[in-house]
Every structure is written in C-alpha cells, then in structure tokens.
C-alpha cells in the first residue's frame, strides 16, 4: 500500500523539482520525517495564526496521499492555508474557482490546434499542479465536479483519449461554503468519500484575530514565505510513513470503529474510509516520532477522517456524534 | 404423557416404534447416565450382598449383563409407556417364578393372607435375608426395575427412570437392607440423574452443572454429618453418636443382630429369676450370617402348647422370671418346652424354637418356663459324630461367598494343633484359641467387610458378639453346624435360688449342634475380663447413685459365697454352659492348660498390620473427600471464587515467556492493579488517556505503559525491556500486598 509503482508519475513532476529517476524513493528516517513535517507546520504557522491543528491535519493528509475538504464560511483563510502549504514544500499551486458555468475542460485542460506547428497541443488545466485549491467546489455542476474527483482518485487525466499523469505530490484542497445553499450542487456521498479528511477552520479566537490583523497590516506574510523542503523529500517522507508499523490490534481497532459506524448509522464508513484512517494514523505516528501506530493516533485522526463519510439515521444527529459514540464504546485493545 | 403423543400424530398406539435418530452411543454419553448408574448400583449392591450371603452371585451378575443387553437392543424400539408396562410385566413374572420355586410342601402354607402379611412385614423392616429363598427372590425381582430404569434412561426419560430405580431402592430402604452409604449413593445418583437429565435437553448443562453438583454435595455432607434419626442403625460417617448398649444391640433386635462398634453397658436391673439352677438366660439364636450381621430366617409362629424337648437326655429346670423393667424378650434356660403365666397368650416361638414376646412384658409381670436342659457328657459329645439332619445342614452351615479362605484355613490349623478329630474337640480348640488370643474390650472400631475375618486377623480385642460370630463362622468352615445365641449371663446371685440380671449381663455365645444331643452352648468370650468390666460398671453406677441398678435384695456383699468359686458340676463338659454361674470358667481353665503347653497363641501370620505405619483412609473417607472436593469446586465456580483465585495468582506470579508477551502481561498486571485501586480502563480509552485521566505520576507505571505500547503496537521489545517491565510490575504489585511487600522489602 505504501508503494504504488508509477514510473511515469516521476516524469510528470512538472514543477515539483523532484528527481525523475527510478521509482524507488529512499525513505527518510523516522526522526527526519518527523522533523520535516514539524518544520513545514512551523513554516505554515508563520502565515496562518492559531490553526496548528488544521495545518497538521492538512500535512498529514498530504503525506498520506489524501485530499482535504475544507468546509467553512468565506474569509477564514482557506486559500491562504493551501497556498502556504504549497509554498512551504516548494510545490506548484493552482487555484480553481468553481462556478455554475465551469466546464470539465476548464479543470483538466484542452487540446488546442497550433497554427504554427499544425498540430494539436495540450493546454494543461489548473489540475496539473502539486497543490490544487478547488474553491467552492459545490457551486460547479456535477459533471465538472466529477472531472476533478476523477483526477483526485486516479491521479491522471484523460483528454481526447490521451491519458496524462498528474504531478507528484498531488493534493487537492477543496472548500465548501455551507452558508449559501442557493445555487449549489451538493456533493454526492460517493464523491465526498474520496476526500481523506474534512476539516473546519473556524473563526480565530480573541487574541489571534488581533495578531492576524497586526501581521497583515503591511506586507502579507505569504509573500515572504520561503520553502523549507521540496517535493522529492516529501515523497521520501511518504515512503517512511508507509513503513510505520500497523500492528494487528490497531488494524482490528480501526476495523471495529468502522463496523460500529455501519451498525449505528444509515450509511457507515466504507473500507476506503478505513484505509484512509490507517494511512493518516501512520503519518500521525510519524509526527510523534514513532515507527508504530498506537490507538491514540487512530483516535486523533478518526474524527476528521470518518465523520464526513457517515450519513446519520436522524437529522438531529451528525457524523461527529456517531464517531464520538464509536470512540467511547469500541474497546481499545 | 409422552412427547411423541404430543406431536399430534393420529392417536394410534404404537407398541413398537423404531426411532431412526436414536443411537446407543448418544443415549449412553449423557451426564445423567452417571446418576442412573449410581442409583442402579445402589440397589444392585443390596441384591449382590443378598446373593453373596445365600449364594448365586454369578447367576445374578449374568442376569444383570443379560438385562442390560436386552435393554440396549430394545431401547430403539420401545417408548416410555411400553417400557413401564413391560417392566411391570417382568415383575409379575418374576414373582410367579419365585412362588413356583418355593418347595411344594411350603407352598401349600401360602395363602393370600400370608402374602399380604409378608409384604407388610417387608415394608416395615423385615430384612430380605429372612426370606428362606432369598437368592431366588433376588434373581426374580431384579430384572423389573433394572430393565425399566435402563430402558427409560436410554430413551432420555431420566425422571421416570429415577422413579423406577428409586422405587427399588426405596423398597430396600424399607426392608432395612440398604445401609447408609448405599442409600446415600442411590439418592445422590437419583438427584444427579434428574438434575442433569432435565438440564441437558435445555442446553443449560454448561451453565448450571455446578448447581446440580452443589445440591448433590450438600446432600452428601448434610446427611453424613447430621443424624436425624437418633440411634438409627446407620451411623453417620462423621459425627460421633453415643455408643449403643450391648443389651440393645444384642438382645432387643428381634430378627437380626447387627455387629456394631463400641458399645456400653447398662447397669439397670432387667429381671430377677427364681430357679433351682443358675444358667445363661437365653433369648434367641441366629442362623444366617451376612458378614456384618446375624439374621434369623423363617417364620415365627404362635405358641400353642408344649414344645419338643432336645433329642438326648435332659434335666428339667423350672424358672419364674419377673420383669423389673419393661422386657422385650423372654429369657429362659435352653431348651424351653412350656410357658406359664399371664404372658402365655402373647408368646411366640421362633424358627429356632426360642421364645419371643409378641408384646412387651410390663414391669412386675412374671412368667414361668419349664425347660429341658440337655444333660450330656463329654463322652456323648465326642461320640456324637457328624450325621446331621438335613434341616440343620441346610440352615446352619451357610457362609457368605465372600468369606476369605484364610478363615477356614486358620480354623483347620487350630483344630490340627489340638489334634481335634471330632467336632467337639474342634469346637473346644477354637473356643480356647479365641479365649486366649483375643483381649476383651468394649471399645472397638467396627471393622469393614467380614467381621469374623477381621476379628480373627486384624483386631486384637473385641466383645462377646465378635467372639461368638468368629467362632460360629470358624466352625461352619469346618462343616460343623453352629449358630449365634444371645441372651443374658447368669447375673448376680442374691439367694440360694434367686438371681438378679442387669442390662450389662447381655451376652452372645455360640451354640453347636451335636446329633442325638441337640444344641450345646460354647462361650468363647473370656469370662473374667467380661465380669470385671461388668462389676466395675455396677460399682461406678452405685457410686454415681444411678436409679434402678439394684433390687431390694441385691447389692454389695449380701450373698457372700460367690458362686464362681465352686462350680457345682465338676464333671460337666469343658466349655459348655453348665449350671455354674460362670459356665465358661472351665473353658478358660482348658485354655490356660493348653496355652501352658505353648501350643495355642503361636499363630503369627495374618496378624494386625504394623501399628506404626500410616493409617490409610477408608474408601468411604476417600469418597467423601472426593465429593467434598467436587462440591467445593462447584461452589467455588458458582460463586466465582475460581476466577478470583486465578486472578490473585495471575497478578502475583508471572512466568517468563518471550519479551513481547512478558511486557504485555506486565502491563496487564499493572492495569489490573490500577483497576482495583482506582477504576478500570473504559472501553474507548487508550493506555495514555487512561493514565492521564487517573493522573498517574509514578514513573514506573509510565515506563511499563510506554514499553507496553511499543511491544503491543510496535511488536518490539528487548529482553532487557521485558526484565524492566516485569520487575516494575512485581514491585508495584508487591507494594499493594502488605505481607508480600514486606517480604520483598526485607529481602
């Protein structure tokens, strides 16, 4: 699971500066990986104030090859967060504003006839970047949404019969505005399932807001943000994460948590959700400098990984409630 | 009634149905079968004992095997009702067989009334041993309950099966043939069979077997420690009940004498005798020896005039006996020929021509008896020969099959030593042998098994019943008809022709049959220790001022010429009950004479086991202990003690394994400790959350937890880690156990 041989993936690392070489990436040591992620988080925190948890979650998803859905009101720093992460890892960043008239080709790119060469040339869409911010994804029609979601799942794009791999690392950070429900297309459960995590940033707390105002008074700090690592190192950290031990008790714990949601909700967590929880738990362990996953890691990840995949039985219940019930009743062994 | 009927098939009675699902192996492999087996064993034991005494054990065993085989074959084809009706039929058939087996001469005497009387008598305590054809009866009666309960148990009808088997056992309880242990075994078996039998089909066996075990154990423990019926023949195994009196044991039991353990003497005056001669006042005799008791077989008839005198020459003795307390027996000089006085109407004659009071003789009442005392000479006895009548031969030579051969061998050896060539010489030799080789004591432990064998080879002391039993058995092994007689010794002579007889004069001796002479008494009990014991008891009682131990004519020192010093009949035969007050004095003298020659008393083989060796517990004690153990285990399980004990040991002792499981268990121990002291870890709580929530600061606990996380979730632990974790856990556990902790600290 840690290693998907993608020989062509390396070549397509257009702006990541990654070494195309053979597929095998030398894994970092556990300590080095932990330090790396810590450095990125610290770096991002220079821009994003008081959201260390959210930054960590996004990095965990990134290292765990997942995508993130941010659900929040406008103006809470979603775009800034995505940009900071992209900048910190020295990766390409593209932003797509989803609107009701957005077409699938506006996301994936299109073949354009070049008058000079008399040939069709592929104009890569915004999806060909390491970090893609899909803003207000629920405003686009399902056809366009599915174009992006397909790219997310398969990490490749097919235009006019030609399949093109997406760069590595490839992370989609989609946002969803939940205050304006008019003229939106709610994401189907099947598509929501493809996001490893769903996060809420929330408003900054008292003092933090004052600090944000202070920092942004002159230059915006994002403009001075320097990369602390590169895509190649990040992929080595991914290798490390894949080697973190998932012992039988932990695997069984994840399985029982998922089973609990299935027994206590209209729609429970899919095996894809369980796999995502296992992967993110591995990165969480790495963050703590451990080479094995403990149930504490699982518990730290399960809310953001499971909650959005659950459709509760009653309207008064939320996915978080079901996860909370699973956490309190499933025995840790 | 039956489950098959309830299914709703057309109401057509099917006597033989073949059940395709039934299999013998499944039917037998039921825990309830064990209970049925115990119950069956209990009444089989009684029947086997009967046949052991009267013969026919092999036949009975063959019958048991046959019935079990027939049952196994029939079981798949017979339903419960058929089984019940079938065994009822078998019972009727068996009774008919028994009836036909009774000799035609006796059969003529049996009418409907006699059958009912017998039945009532059996149900009210008449031992099966008293049936003349007890062996045939056993063979006839066995198949019905055995077949019935076996078939029903094989069909899974354990309750009905127990009802059938229980009826059989209950019958033997009423006849008094089933002893304490036998009855207890049967009742425990019945309880187990019903308990397990009802649990098994409900699939509740695994959950509730301990309840049944507890009930059964309680039954055993309570019945063996608490005696509800005081003085019952079945003495409890554990609690010591007060010893019965010799008199109550020997004289009062009308149709049988059980041989018991320790016994005491009653100094109360029973009756006074006016007679021209002193003698043993005989009450009764017993012909069938069962190994542990003596039984009188045959019918008792009403006294209707003169009785036959003995065949040889006799002397007439007339006695007047006055009861000083209520008397249940009619003591008289052997052999009574006529009875006078108020009690004449209520007199019965037993099968061995003894007198018996149909109703108790009240205090102050008196009766006269005329007896024809055999007047024989030693020469007549020596010359008597062995031409015994068939009736005597049939009744008075039987011994249990289980009697060890060494009894006969010892008897033959004793006779050979004395160069005894006639029955009389053999009887004298055996009498002297017992007198001089066994000590007299009232405090003995009732031996198990054959009493004669035990007294001869294992015991060093006993009292009259033991002496008499052993001598009678030894004589029978030599083909000499003998029986045990009971009654009273002469008593205290208070005037020329008057004797006062007390309870402690109760005695047992042997009667040996000589053709042309009749029954001649031999007393193998050494007389002087017996008399000394009796006199000690009287003076004790007098000092203590007990009531009813003296008449106005008896008492210390009133009749000075002690009759023991001058036997009247100097020429009387050795060892016979002459007219002397202590008739066996001559026998003692004879014994001393022989012993002086160094002949008697030199047998050493088969003596008592080395007394210094450890005493092995008896089978009963072992069984009792096993039942207690089993019950203890069941009770412990019922109340969860086993689990607690396991946890206790588990917490305190950790055997070493591989590093990872060692660390895991060390943490489990620490967590168990924390769970007991604070609270258990909740379902969704991780190890770190738990310790944080408890606010545990102890670095050892934290360290063990950290090692555990790495071992359990990371699969990584070094031997050093394991040592550290186990030591920390040991230390933490040790601190919570005060004693253990102190030891550890001091060590």
Interface residues (C-beta under 8 A of the other chain):
Chain A: X245 X247 X249 X250 X290 X291 X292 X293 X294 X295 X296 X299 X326 X327 X328 X329 X330 X331 X332
Chain B: X681 X682 X683 X684 X685 X686 X687 X688 X689 X709 X710 X712 X713 X714 X715 X716
